[in-house]
């Protein structure tokens, strides 16, 4: 997902993009993506963190909001500069832990899927 923004009427428009880290990295100028990107991402996801990729691009100063808004999304979201990874931890709600304990006690096999999980 991308948004267009600028700080004032005379500043250039900036594209801010967020999404799946692998997708964001593929939209970026390779020189802006850290050489150890995949390792860093894998480290965070193995620990169960939710990870979002962030990127940006400053448009030419003569581009208006109307022009930018009418520009093809593929064009806007190409040649981005990688900004970083937003790493978040999702805590289980207290009642969720209780339910898991009850299911375990009842000898019910329990699987919790969060985010993008490939099954099979």
Backbone as a chain_set.jsonl record, in Angstrom:
{"seq": "XXXXXXXXXXXXXXXXXXXXXXXXXXXXXXXXXXXXXXXXXXXXXXXXXXXXXXXXXXXXXXXXXXXXXXXXXXXXXXXXXXXXXXXXXXXXXXXXXXXXXXXXXXXXXXXXXXXXXXXX", "coords": {"N": [[0.841, -1.169, 0.0], [0.507, 2.224, -0.77], [1.049, 5.72, -0.139], [0.707, 9.171, -1.006], [2.47, 12.082, -0.182], [3.334, 15.353, 1.084], [5.295, 17.916, 2.644], [4.689, 20.632, 2.512], [3.124, 23.097, 0.306], [5.072, 23.686, -1.563], [7.001, 21.748, -1.51], [8.496, 18.699, -2.811], [6.551, 15.847, -3.878], [6.246, 12.885, -2.013], [6.42, 9.377, -2.188], [5.257, 6.967, -0.055], [5.625, 3.692, 0.93], [4.389, 0.564, 2.08], [4.513, -2.891, 3.066], [4.573, -6.467, 2.461], [7.74, -7.616, 3.367], [9.496, -8.93, 1.468], [8.281, -8.299, -0.97], [8.365, -5.497, -0.932], [11.16, -5.103, -0.94], [11.705, -6.064, -3.492], [10.689, -4.055, -5.061], [12.403, -2.018, -4.741], [15.353, -0.001, -5.433], [18.111, -1.967, -5.875], [20.533, -1.249, -4.652], [19.808, 0.047, -2.366], [18.843, -1.796, -0.633], [19.774, -3.671, 2.15], [22.636, -5.852, 2.172], [22.385, -8.088, 3.764], [19.69, -8.514, 4.035], [17.773, -10.682, 3.714], [18.611, -12.49, 5.696], [18.299, -10.984, 8.04], [15.53, -10.529, 7.993], [14.589, -13.192, 8.126], [15.554, -13.885, 10.645], [13.973, -12.295, 12.355], [11.369, -13.22, 11.729], [11.502, -15.902, 12.446], [11.529, -15.679, 15.156], [8.976, -15.129, 15.636], [7.994, -12.599, 15.181], [6.023, -9.981, 13.723], [6.551, -8.611, 10.613], [7.023, -5.762, 8.624], [7.774, -4.282, 5.539], [9.301, -1.18, 4.577], [9.39, 1.613, 2.381], [10.413, 4.353, 0.233], [10.021, 7.113, -2.081], [11.023, 10.054, -3.66], [9.308, 12.195, -5.724], [9.721, 13.91, -8.895], [10.196, 17.462, -8.77], [8.406, 18.95, -10.287], [6.098, 17.486, -10.53], [2.651, 17.278, -10.045], [0.071, 16.864, -7.5], [-2.256, 15.882, -8.677], [-1.279, 14.755, -11.066], [0.446, 12.816, -9.981], [-1.392, 11.247, -8.589], [-2.813, 10.168, -10.673], [-0.995, 8.601, -11.88], [0.195, 5.432, -12.916], [0.118, 2.782, -10.631], [2.136, 0.836, -10.58], [4.265, 2.191, -11.737], [4.636, 4.278, -9.888], [5.422, 2.797, -7.682], [7.958, 1.821, -8.255], [11.543, 1.615, -8.361], [12.023, 2.403, -5.745], [13.372, 3.553, -2.583], [14.754, 1.621, -0.119], [13.692, 1.745, 3.202], [13.48, 0.464, 5.693], [12.713, -2.094, 8.144], [9.726, -2.668, 9.842], [9.253, -3.964, 12.881], [7.216, -5.937, 14.795], [5.726, -7.159, 17.801], [3.309, -9.478, 18.545], [1.318, -9.933, 21.223], [-0.224, -12.574, 22.99], [-3.607, -12.528, 24.043], [-4.686, -12.54, 27.456], [-6.91, -14.268, 27.886], [-6.689, -15.978, 25.737], [-4.468, -17.586, 26.249], [-5.458, -19.029, 28.412], [-7.484, -20.522, 27.152], [-5.931, -22.106, 25.433], [-4.575, -23.669, 27.32], [-6.766, -25.08, 28.403], [-7.597, -26.535, 26.147], [-5.328, -28.091, 25.739], [-5.32, -29.587, 28.107], [-7.634, -31.023, 27.651], [-6.702, -32.701, 25.801], [-6.699, -31.98, 23.097], [-5.565, -31.476, 19.87], [-3.925, -28.582, 18.995], [-3.495, -25.903, 16.824], [-2.107, -22.845, 16.014], [-2.462, -20.351, 13.687], [-0.893, -17.585, 12.358], [-0.65, -14.652, 10.458], [1.109, -14.991, 7.349], [1.156, -18.167, 6.549], [2.351, -21.088, 5.203], [0.777, -24.02, 4.52], [1.348, -27.479, 4.46]], "CA": [[0.0, 0.0, 0.0], [1.288, 3.453, -0.863], [0.392, 7.014, 0.004], [1.447, 10.322, -1.498], [2.459, 13.14, 0.834], [4.371, 16.387, 1.038], [5.274, 18.697, 3.882], [4.013, 21.901, 2.241], [2.724, 23.245, -1.097], [6.221, 23.85, -2.457], [7.926, 20.611, -1.413], [8.166, 17.614, -3.743], [5.683, 14.774, -3.386], [6.956, 11.665, -1.651], [5.655, 8.132, -2.148], [5.585, 6.113, 1.09], [5.078, 2.372, 0.634], [4.584, -0.48, 3.09], [3.951, -4.163, 2.654], [5.376, -7.655, 2.737], [9.141, -7.233, 3.19], [10.07, -9.437, 0.219], [7.696, -7.526, -2.067], [8.922, -4.145, -0.862], [12.556, -5.176, -1.386], [11.724, -6.259, -4.947], [10.313, -2.79, -5.694], [13.434, -1.025, -4.418], [16.668, 0.012, -6.071], [18.881, -2.97, -5.127], [21.607, -0.629, -3.869], [19.276, 0.555, -1.095], [18.461, -2.943, 0.199], [20.975, -4.217, 2.806], [23.106, -7.134, 1.636], [21.954, -9.164, 4.663], [18.248, -8.336, 4.194], [17.061, -11.954, 3.904], [18.988, -13.043, 6.993], [17.662, -10.169, 9.082], [14.098, -10.828, 7.94], [14.389, -14.553, 8.628], [15.804, -13.866, 12.086], [12.792, -11.727, 13.02], [10.181, -14.06, 11.553], [11.685, -17.132, 13.238], [11.218, -15.348, 16.549], [7.535, -14.916, 15.716], [7.628, -11.195, 15.03], [5.324, -9.512, 12.519], [7.507, -7.712, 9.971], [6.511, -5.012, 7.48], [8.807, -3.543, 4.827], [9.008, 0.232, 4.34], [10.202, 2.212, 1.323], [9.987, 5.695, -0.138], [10.582, 7.696, -3.299], [10.674, 11.454, -3.866], [8.992, 12.441, -7.132], [10.286, 15.141, -9.46], [9.581, 18.65, -8.167], [7.342, 19.511, -11.126], [4.935, 16.588, -10.533], [1.565, 17.753, -9.186], [-0.679, 15.795, -6.839], [-3.178, 15.3, -9.658], [-0.478, 13.881, -11.94], [0.916, 11.671, -9.195], [-2.551, 10.418, -8.269], [-3.249, 9.502, -11.899], [0.106, 7.769, -12.36], [0.052, 3.992, -12.712], [0.689, 2.348, -9.347], [3.383, 0.118, -10.846], [5.306, 3.202, -11.969], [4.89, 4.964, -8.615], [6.061, 1.885, -6.735], [9.195, 1.248, -8.795], [12.712, 2.436, -8.059], [11.916, 2.934, -4.384], [14.523, 3.425, -1.685], [14.408, 0.833, 1.061], [13.822, 2.511, 4.443], [13.753, -0.449, 6.796], [11.701, -3.072, 8.538], [8.957, -2.401, 11.048], [9.176, -5.259, 13.556], [6.236, -5.846, 15.877], [5.441, -8.378, 18.54], [1.902, -9.653, 18.9], [1.148, -10.665, 22.475], [-1.497, -13.268, 23.152], [-4.491, -11.998, 25.074], [-4.714, -13.462, 28.599], [-7.937, -15.295, 27.734], [-6.226, -16.937, 24.73], [-3.586, -18.524, 26.945], [-6.337, -19.9, 29.201], [-8.143, -21.445, 26.219], [-4.924, -23.084, 25.0], [-4.368, -24.606, 28.432], [-7.943, -25.942, 28.476], [-7.546, -27.456, 25.011], [-4.239, -29.03, 26.004], [-5.81, -30.471, 29.17], [-8.635, -31.898, 27.03], [-5.944, -33.49, 24.822], [-7.08, -31.574, 21.742], [-4.446, -30.931, 19.107], [-4.193, -27.174, 18.73], [-2.551, -25.22, 15.94], [-2.449, -21.437, 15.855], [-1.879, -19.764, 12.49], [-0.906, -16.124, 12.349], [0.058, -14.118, 9.304], [1.219, -15.812, 6.146], [1.71, -19.477, 6.865], [2.124, -22.066, 4.141], [0.453, -25.322, 5.097], [1.533, -28.601, 3.551]], "C": [[0.885, 1.23, 0.0], [0.411, 4.672, -0.629], [1.309, 8.072, -0.587], [1.355, 11.412, -0.45], [3.522, 14.18, 0.514], [4.218, 17.26, 2.267], [4.611, 20.052, 3.708], [3.776, 22.011, 0.735], [3.903, 23.34, -2.058], [7.192, 22.672, -2.43], [7.531, 19.523, -2.417], [7.285, 16.557, -3.069], [6.537, 13.542, -3.121], [5.978, 10.5, -1.633], [6.155, 7.348, -0.94], [4.867, 4.781, 0.871], [5.372, 1.406, 1.771], [3.972, -1.769, 2.576], [4.831, -5.324, 3.064], [6.838, -7.333, 2.432], [9.765, -7.69, 1.874], [9.559, -8.644, -0.982], [8.285, -6.122, -2.092], [10.36, -4.146, -1.369], [12.638, -5.317, -2.9], [11.369, -4.989, -5.708], [11.39, -1.718, -5.544], [14.65, -1.128, -5.324], [17.528, -0.946, -5.254], [19.99, -2.381, -4.254], [21.126, -0.117, -2.515], [18.868, -0.562, -0.136], [19.726, -3.534, 0.822], [21.343, -5.594, 2.256], [22.631, -8.316, 2.479], [20.445, -9.111, 4.946], [17.528, -9.646, 4.519], [17.367, -12.574, 5.264], [18.333, -12.301, 8.146], [16.17, -10.485, 9.152], [13.815, -12.207, 8.526], [14.584, -14.621, 10.137], [14.581, -13.36, 12.849], [11.584, -12.655, 12.907], [10.3, -15.371, 12.324], [11.363, -16.909, 14.71], [9.734, -15.039, 16.725], [7.095, -13.475, 15.579], [6.871, -10.966, 13.725], [6.24, -8.475, 11.905], [6.874, -7.078, 8.734], [7.676, -4.245, 6.864], [8.351, -2.123, 4.539], [9.944, 0.781, 3.269], [9.621, 3.569, 0.95], [10.61, 6.099, -1.467], [10.1, 9.133, -3.399], [10.461, 11.655, -5.361], [9.647, 13.737, -7.598], [9.509, 16.346, -8.938], [8.438, 19.219, -8.99], [6.091, 18.625, -11.2], [3.886, 17.115, -9.556], [0.872, 16.563, -8.523], [-1.63, 15.103, -7.82], [-2.439, 14.336, -10.572], [-0.032, 12.624, -11.195], [-0.224, 10.705, -8.913], [-3.033, 9.628, -9.482], [-2.164, 8.604, -12.499], [-0.163, 6.311, -12.014], [0.777, 3.587, -11.434], [2.03, 1.642, -9.535], [4.533, 1.096, -11.047], [5.656, 3.926, -10.67], [5.705, 4.094, -7.668], [7.275, 1.169, -7.328], [10.349, 2.181, -8.455], [12.656, 3.079, -6.687], [13.248, 2.815, -3.655], [14.06, 2.696, -0.433], [14.68, 1.665, 2.308], [14.174, 1.594, 5.605], [12.616, -1.414, 7.021], [11.03, -2.605, 9.822], [8.705, -3.758, 11.689], [8.264, -5.122, 14.767], [6.039, -7.202, 16.533], [3.964, -8.396, 18.887], [1.817, -10.513, 20.152], [-0.201, -11.371, 22.469], [-2.312, -12.587, 24.242], [-4.536, -13.005, 26.217], [-5.742, -14.583, 28.441], [-7.538, -16.353, 26.695], [-5.352, -18.0, 25.374], [-4.423, -19.525, 27.741], [-7.012, -20.941, 28.304], [-7.163, -22.506, 25.738], [-4.656, -24.118, 26.096], [-5.545, -25.581, 28.554], [-7.954, -26.967, 27.343], [-6.464, -28.511, 25.205], [-4.68, -30.059, 27.051], [-6.824, -31.476, 28.614], [-8.015, -32.78, 25.942], [-6.41, -33.242, 23.391], [-5.855, -30.971, 21.055], [-4.805, -29.508, 18.697], [-3.09, -26.599, 17.855], [-3.02, -23.783, 15.807], [-1.714, -20.898, 14.636], [-2.002, -18.257, 12.574], [-0.141, -15.659, 11.128], [0.055, -15.086, 8.14], [1.917, -17.111, 6.49], [1.362, -20.422, 5.727], [1.912, -23.424, 4.787], [0.686, -26.393, 4.036], [2.847, -28.608, 2.842]], "O": [[1.9, 1.27, 0.695], [-0.793, 4.659, -0.883], [2.525, 7.893, -0.659], [0.285, 11.647, 0.112], [4.474, 13.921, -0.223], [3.141, 17.335, 2.858], [4.029, 20.577, 4.657], [4.176, 21.129, -0.026], [3.741, 23.095, -3.254], [8.111, 22.61, -3.247], [6.372, 19.436, -2.822], [7.288, 16.409, -1.847], [7.429, 13.204, -3.898], [4.859, 10.615, -1.133], [7.354, 7.095, -0.819], [3.656, 4.747, 0.653], [6.457, 1.422, 2.352], [3.046, -1.759, 1.765], [5.719, -5.184, 3.904], [7.144, -6.828, 1.351], [10.483, -6.924, 1.231], [10.319, -8.351, -1.905], [8.659, -5.618, -3.151], [10.736, -3.273, -2.151], [13.536, -4.756, -3.528], [11.714, -4.859, -6.882], [11.3, -0.647, -6.144], [14.941, -2.177, -5.899], [17.665, -0.756, -4.046], [20.343, -2.959, -3.226], [21.933, 0.125, -1.619], [18.582, -0.308, 1.034], [20.664, -3.867, 0.097], [20.471, -6.395, 1.921], [22.491, -9.425, 1.965], [19.984, -9.605, 5.976], [16.765, -9.716, 5.482], [16.475, -13.123, 5.91], [17.869, -12.912, 9.109], [15.618, -10.685, 10.234], [12.899, -12.365, 9.333], [13.859, -15.336, 10.827], [14.2, -13.933, 13.869], [10.859, -12.852, 13.882], [9.296, -15.895, 12.806], [10.974, -17.837, 15.419], [9.286, -14.724, 17.828], [5.934, -13.159, 15.835], [7.068, -11.686, 12.747], [6.669, -7.548, 12.593], [6.269, -7.763, 7.909], [8.469, -3.632, 7.578], [7.171, -1.879, 4.286], [11.133, 0.463, 3.245], [8.486, 3.892, 1.302], [11.592, 5.509, -1.917], [8.91, 9.406, -3.243], [11.33, 11.325, -6.169], [10.074, 14.557, -6.784], [8.306, 16.258, -8.692], [7.577, 19.908, -8.443], [5.124, 18.986, -11.87], [4.184, 17.367, -8.389], [1.056, 15.414, -8.925], [-1.782, 13.882, -7.79], [-2.912, 13.228, -10.827], [-0.122, 11.513, -11.717], [-0.048, 9.489, -8.987], [-3.596, 8.543, -9.336], [-2.392, 7.93, -13.504], [-0.686, 6.002, -10.944], [1.91, 4.002, -11.191], [2.952, 1.831, -8.741], [5.646, 0.856, -10.581], [6.83, 4.16, -10.383], [6.568, 4.588, -6.943], [7.582, 0.04, -6.944], [10.158, 3.385, -8.283], [13.181, 4.175, -6.487], [14.134, 2.066, -4.068], [13.101, 3.102, 0.224], [15.766, 2.224, 2.461], [15.056, 1.905, 6.405], [11.694, -1.535, 6.214], [11.7, -2.197, 10.771], [8.025, -4.605, 11.111], [8.505, -4.301, 15.651], [6.17, -8.247, 15.897], [3.436, -7.44, 19.456], [2.2, -11.683, 20.138], [-1.198, -10.823, 21.997], [-1.764, -12.126, 25.244], [-4.434, -14.207, 25.976], [-5.476, -15.723, 28.821], [-7.996, -17.493, 26.766], [-5.485, -19.186, 25.071], [-4.134, -20.721, 27.744], [-7.097, -22.114, 28.669], [-7.52, -23.68, 25.643], [-4.527, -25.309, 25.812], [-5.341, -26.773, 28.783], [-8.284, -28.133, 27.56], [-6.66, -29.681, 24.877], [-4.44, -31.256, 26.894], [-6.87, -32.628, 29.046], [-8.72, -33.514, 25.249], [-6.505, -34.166, 22.583], [-5.2, -30.076, 21.59], [-5.866, -29.267, 18.121], [-1.904, -26.791, 18.12], [-4.19, -23.528, 15.522], [-0.488, -20.977, 14.559], [-3.08, -17.72, 12.83], [0.907, -16.215, 10.8], [-0.864, -15.886, 7.966], [3.13, -17.142, 6.696], [0.2, -20.534, 5.338], [2.773, -23.915, 5.517], [0.286, -26.247, 2.881], [3.115, -29.51, 2.049]]}, "num_chains": 1, "name": "protein.A"}
